[in-house]
Amino acid sequence: MDGAGGPGKGPSHEALQSLSQRLQVQEKEMELVKAALAEALRLLRLQASPTSLQDSGMPAPTRDSPAAPPGLPPTCTLSLVSRGTQTETEVEMEPSPGPPGLSNGPPDPQGGSEEPSGTQSEGGGSSSSGTGSPGGTGSPGILRLVHPPQRSDTARRNSSSSSSPSERPRQKLSRKAASSANLLLRSGSTESRCGKDPLSSPGGPGSRRSNYNLVYFIACVVVLYRPGGGPGGPGGGGQRHYRGHTDCVRCLAVHPDGVRVASGQTAGVDKDGKPLQPVVHVWDSETLLKLQEIGLGAFERGVGALAFSVADQGAFLCVVDDSNEHMLSVWDCSRGTKLAEIKKYKKPKFIPCFVFLPDGDILTGDSEGNILTWGRSVSDCKTPGRGGAKETYGIVAQAHAHEGSIFALCLRRDGTVLSGGGRDRRLVQWGPGLVALQETEIPEHFGAVRAIAEGLGSELLVGTTKNALLRGDLAQGFSPVIQGHTDELWGLCTHPFQNRFLTCGHDRQLCLWDGEGHALAWSIDLKETGLCADFHPSGAAVAVGLNTGRWLVLDTETREIVSDFTDGNEQLSVVRYSPDGLYLAIGSHDNMIYIYSVSSDGAKSSRFGRCVGHSSFITHLDWSKDGNFIMSNSGDYEILYWDVAGGCKLLRNRYESRDREWATYTCVLGFHVYGVWPDGSDGTDINSLCRSHNERVVAVADDFCKVHLFQYPCARAKAPSLVYGGHGSHVTSVRFTHDDSHLISLGGKDASIFQWRVLGAGGAGPALVTPSRTPSLSPASSLDV
């Protein structure tokens, strides 16, 4: 074969060339036949009842969970919360015969759950549909292992598809033509990004709309959000999740068939310092299974932008990486091979976005506000290079569109193009020849335009730099659907008797979230960085500690500041009310714990005393159930106990407090949680810890983007745990809701909030001595921040 491919002549060479040409023609004919068949099936399905799939009588899938690790009895599982009530009902009714598993949708017929002792599942998610997928591929949206082998440790690693890139997409599309095409192509598909700048900051949500699904990313998770169609979210909606990425997602694109989605991740390092290479995942938005990986090892730093071609039904994928040259490359989607590439054309211009036109040309937006039209040139046969001649693209037209960078381009169904500017916050509609037809300006408090997608009719969806998702049109303006934090998060507390929680961080915003509606209840500007918070037991007030030594008490209904104090000039790391609400303890970086007496409604406070004795800054503290004692941790890994009722005295004999009952357990150092620490830890690997209210499990947030679940008490070394991934940065805080039905986790640099459903939590009460089902966590869904 090597000789036949050379310049030699002869009958065998000519025959080989003839066979090769015939094979190429047949492949093209097969692709056309498959496309025609899929379109015919789609049209037939459109005439069928929308509920035909639900009434088809498919048997309910089952799941065989793996055995629990030694020493860990079967427990509940954590699963990302989806918006649709259909998903919640199925998960809650599902028996959980095995150890906790990650599942935010119907049960997985092939198993697949969270991995014990540091392993994690790959490439799965949740679904609000209760039907199984065709071809025996399992229910859509199930979190499970997509390809063997399993990953065996906490480190996030890239994985490769177990089947060839050219065969997996074809097999999936041929099996799923009847259902997937119908479900996702009713209203076409468009493309866009939304949220934080996907080109410069990790974990910023990016979005594309695949039919009725709005697709966006946050941290390592890609979310398919249905704005309407059921209760449970803003405007009613549901979420499903693709969780196959090993590092932060930076961009995504929806294939013209409305089924496949491409998402690109950034480069990084795992727990052991090994590099994680950037790569593009192509996955099925119906089953949330990875179909292929493109460009593993071909990109530098990360994948910055993606777009599928339009004129040839998405046969090509255009990719821009984050290297110094910002290489723009074109890939054959069926084979996963690179066809052409272009370096940046002039400093300091960069290409943050681009879109394919129906005629095959490419529009790009650059960092200087210009829209460039690139035309395809004829292949240069004189310099074929490796793999044959390469096509190239050249600039054929140019127009200045915005002041500052252009971060979003969107091709509309009517053939016009929308562009979004960064500095000027303008949204402009362009006609043929790049003639401006209409424009509007996004309000300043929402941030600059970062992504654009078409909705139904003339509706537009716009993502902004301040993690807001807006809905509206050019004529009537825009209103927010989703809002979120824009900087590192640290402060988290849950309401004492409602499914609500409060967050604060470096963006100086204090936000109260509705856990049932998955929506922002209210937000205020603190003017300073908020680092910690806690609700008064009455729920009427909340205390917030700031980075300047100042702390505030706010009325949760009126949002007014009812108390304002300052203790020292160091940052405050923890604030905690006693269980009876009579005291408030404030831990500071000046090594002291300040104790205040509090009124019954939490509005008024007065200094009661100080706990002095730590030799380093305070990190965590908890109250005893009788409200008389405090346990505290400090930055030098010290555990101290205090008699508050007796005058804030230090208890010298620590073993007297060994069996004392604590109202909460958030201290990362203690007799009851000794086993949560991994071997070789430096004492800072665990950022937060929280025991469930029924005292059966403890959740841990670590520096390696993971949430762990241990059985409580955890007093033995190397205790087994269940590990949950999804965050793209260190996890800063975890808290259970008042009824232990959910767990909230905060990401650091990815500015994300995850709400996890606790499966099999059962009622409140102490942990049983005999092995029995105990609560466990499962990633529910990102809370759209």
Secondary structure, DSSP 8 states (H G I E B T S, - for coil): -TTTTSS--SHHHHHHHHHHHHHHHHHHHHHHHHHHHHHHHHHHHHTS-TTTTTTS-------------TT---B--EEE--S-HHHHHHHHHS---SS----SSS--TT----EETT----S----S--S-BGGGTBSTT-----SSS---SSS------SS-TTTHHHHHHHHHTTTHHHHH-TT-EE----SS-TTTSTT---EEEETTEEEEEETTEEEEEESSSSSSSTTS-EEEEE---SS-EEEEEE-TTSSEEEEEEB-EE-TTS-EE---EEEEETTT--EEEEE-TTTSSSBEEEEEE-STTTT-EEEEEE-STT--EEEEETTTTEEEEEE---STT----EEEE-TTS-EEEE-TTSEEEEEEE----TTS--TTS----EEEEEEEE--SS-EEEEEE-TTS-EEEEESSS-EEEEEETTTEEEEEEE--GGG--EEEEEE-STT-EEEEETTS-EEEEETTTEEEEEE----S-EEEEEE-SSSSEEEEEETT-EEEEEETTTTEEEEEEE-SS-EEEEEE-TTSSEEEEEETTSEEEEEETTT--EEEEEE-SSS-EEEEEE-TTSSEEEEEETTSEEEEEEE-TTS--EEEEEEEE--SS-EEEEEEBTTSSEEEEEETTS-EEEEETTTTSEE-S-GGGGTT--BS----SSSGGGGGGS-TT--S-SEEEEEE-TTSSEEEEEETTS-EEEEESS--STT---EEE---SS-EEEEEE-TTSSEEEEEESTT--EEEEEEET--SSS---SSS--B-EEEEEEE---
